[in-house]
Each structure stands twice: as C-alpha cells, then as structure tokens.
Amino acid sequence: MTELTKLSAAELAGMIRSGEVSAVEVTQAHLDRIAKVDDRVRAFLYVDTEGALAAARAVDERRAAGEDLGPLAGVPLGLKDVFTQKGVPTTCGSKILEGWRPPYDATVVRRLREAGVVILGKTNMDEFAMGSSTENSAFGPTRNPWDTDRVPGGSGGGSAACLAAFEAPLAIGSDTGGSIRQPAAVTGTVGVKPTYGGTSRYGLVAMASSLDQPGPCARTVLDAALLHEVIAGHDPLDSTSIDQPVPPVVEAARSADVRGLRVGVVKELGGEGYQPGVEQRFREAVDLLAELGAEVVEVSCPHFVYALPAYYLIMPSECSSNLARFDAMRYGLRVGDDGIRSAEEVMALTREAGFGPEVKRRIMIGTYALSSGYYDAYYGQAQKVRTLIARDFERAFESVDVLVSPTTPTTAFRLGERVDDPLAMYKADLCTIPSNLAGNASASFPCGLSPEDGLPVGLHVMAPVLADDRLYRVGAAVEAALVDRWGGSLLEQAPAL
Ligand SMILES: NC(=O)C[C@H](N)C(=O)O
C-alpha cells in the first residue's frame, strides 16, 4: 500500500468510507510524519494529538454505526493559527496572545468538525498575518520543504508547508493580500481565496476586515474544491457573508474542461522585475490552456499598478483599528501590572513587549493614514483607487471569463534575504492584491519548476465575484495535463525530507 501520507484527501476519505483503513490509522500516520519531519520544517505551532485522535475515533464510530460519512470525514488538516478553536491555543504567531485558549470555534472550524475533518493542530504564520515569509512569526520561521534554507511564503507559510511536507493533505489559510496564494505558489501546492463573503470570517482573528478571507489549501485541485465546499456558505454570524448558493466548485474540479473558456492575460502583471523562469513557466501554462481549447487574449487592467500602494494604506488602517483590541485586559499577555501602574501604562508596556516590529510598523502607518488632516489624502485616496481596480476587473470580465498572471514575481527566496527590506517583502504580493481589493475569487495552481533554481512556480487565476467554480475548471485542466506530462504531481519531484 502507498504510504497514507502520500495520498490525496479524496483518496483517504474513500478508503475510510470503504473501511480499507480507519480514520485513527490515517490520523496516526500523519502525526508520525509530523514527529519525523516537523523539527526541520516547523509548519506547526501546536499539535493537538489527543483532540485529533478523538475526532478520528468519532468518525470510525459513526462509520461502525452505519452512518453516512461526508466527502472529507476522517481526513487530517492543518489549521492556520489565526482561527479560533475552542480550548486550543491560538496565537496568531504573536507573543501578545501567548497562552490564550479561545472559548469558541470559528465558523470554519465548526464546519470542519461537523464534516468529520480531523484538525491536527495549528500552523505557523507571520504575526497577525503580516508578512510574506513567516519570518515575522514570534515563534520562529517555517521552512520551505523544497529547500529548508528558503521561506515557504506567508503569511500562511505553515499551512502551505505542512502540505508540501506531507504532514497533512489539507490545510486552511486566510488571505488578506495573498497569504493563501503566495505560499501555495512557492511550495508547489494549491491555494484558493474564495470570493469575499463566500467563507465566514467569524472566529478568524481580524487583520483587515474588508480584505480577509478564509480559504482552502491542498495538494490537488479536487481536494481544494472538496474543502471549499465544506467551509463555504452563508453565515449569519459574519455580517459580510453572502447569502447565495456556494458556486459548484467540486463539479467544476471534476469537469476540468476549459474548451471555449475566454482567458485574459493581464498585461500589467509580468515583464520587468519578474524572474525569467517564472515568466517562462507562466507563458507555458498559458500556451497549455490554449492547447486545451481556451481562447487566450491579452487584457489591460491599467490601475493594477496602484494596487500595492493602495493596499498598504487601506490594510494598515484597518489593522490599526482591529489590533486596538489587544489591550492587555482581555486576552493573553499582560506586562507591568503591579497594582500601582495605570491601565494605560500596562497597555502600553504590553503592546510594546507583545507586538513584533512589522505589526508596530503597520499600526503606525495605519494610524497616520487615518489621522485627521491626512485621512482624505491617504485613506480616502486609496479607497478611490480601490474602486478603480474593481472597475478594471468588471471591464475585463465583460470580455473574458478568467484573468491569469504569475502568482508571484519570484520563486521562494532565502530566509533572511528580505527581512530588512519591507518593500521587497511587500512586492511578493504584486499580483495577488488586486483580487483582495476588489473581492473577487482567485487561486494559485502549480505550473512547473523555474529552470534557474528548480523551485515551484504558481499560475494565478482570477474569476469574477461568485464565479469561484471557474478557478477550479482552469486549475483542474492544467493539473490533469501537467500530471500527464510530468508522469506524476509536481510535489513528487521535491527532494525527500
Ligand atoms: N496577509 C496577507 O495576505 C499577506 C500579505 N503579504 C501582507 O503582509 O499583508
């Protein structure tokens, strides 16, 4: 039998349903894998051995009782440490939340539990999801399983790395400016940012509420679609949740048909500043789509070049407001509370000690952008640019069904390479940010290894609001053709850990 940790979620779930293997065996195999490799990868901040085995036992009992198991029952998953899980430490990669055990489940977590998905533990991330490498985690960086001297992307580097290291077949991420898609691209995995409002933000610790969106991470397109279906759908606990049927993502992943699909290559995302090998693999993926029957055209989205500066005003503005809740009184860390100092002093000391430099930088930028006298010039202007970007998408989607670009300008960079250069770090999200600003669906799919460094390259696909199914059509078609060409999945070409 193939090692259980090498199988897809769909395969594992099928074997559990048929009784070929128990959910406990599947879970134990993944816990063993974590024990074997995670000291080198550091994808997990917390492994919930007991909770995971108990959830697996419950699935096995339901099966024994003749109950119908859902499509992902018994399948293990890594949960980004930005989601609340009742009773389980939730740090958001920050010292300020150390020791906090939330009293409630995020809606995403509740849905996973109801579907019988086994949550293995919490995955590492940049502090409060601020970063593109996981180097901003207060608990040390995660490493890229392709090359442990390189970053796995961020902020959800742990979620992507646990997939690439075969520690879990599924993971959950959150995407504010690229935190699901950029790590997926640089680890050779699949990552999807659903339409804003398509998945519930309830229990997702807020970074920038108008941009944050939970989404699925997986090694195969079908697995991502199955997970998408489990977590998506209307939630009255999130005021921005869309009350509409979930797009038919699983059906789309199974159809894998792009014949007649109109694909627009975004003129502004590529060229100068992009790694040649990334461009090459991207162009090949576009040619492949044409071979598979898609109609490819070039499309201009002139305001996309302003997406990064607009994001770096809107996002920190929202962060500065959201992170005000970490006041030393309600959760986690409290520094200097000697019974003599005032509440304000304790708050200042706690925030000084508890937040890392990137979080402080963004709180300061956001506070400045929102301050009286500057609000119109910065925050207000950025919101206008946001509208122009949304219009670029609307106009483009009048003539094409999806847009494509590389996911990231470069492959995985070396640890330490960009830590002292925030702008270089921010540029990792050049292609992913427009979709967060406009709220439409987008995803990254593996499309090969860059010839310069042998590292994974991602194909970025963007679809209109609530047309998430189109992402899966494209992703599944590309995956099927490339797996055929390579004689296996991209991750099979990764060096063994
Ligand atoms: N949170 C995200 O989606 C990641 C993005 N790189 C940021 O630092 O804002």
The ligand as an SDF file (V2000), in Angstrom:
LIG
                    3D

  9  8  0  0  0  0  0  0  0  0999 V2000
   -1.9130   38.9410    4.9580 N   0  0  0  0  0  0  0  0  0  0  0  0
   -1.6090   38.6980    3.7180 C   0  0  0  0  0  0  0  0  0  0  0  0
   -2.4660   38.3010    2.9440 O   0  0  0  0  0  0  0  0  0  0  0  0
   -0.1830   38.7690    3.3670 C   0  0  0  0  0  0  0  0  0  0  0  0
    0.4360   39.9900    2.8930 C   0  0  0  0  0  0  0  0  0  0  0  0
    1.7410   39.5860    2.4460 N   0  0  0  0  0  0  0  0  0  0  0  0
    0.5770   41.0260    3.9670 C   0  0  0  0  0  0  0  0  0  0  0  0
    1.5950   41.0570    4.6100 O   0  0  0  0  0  0  0  0  0  0  0  0
   -0.2940   41.8390    4.1510 O   0  0  0  0  0  0  0  0  0  0  0  0
  1  2  1  0
  2  3  2  0
  2  4  1  0
  4  5  1  0
  5  6  1  0
  5  7  1  0
  7  8  2  0
  7  9  1  0
M  END
$$$$
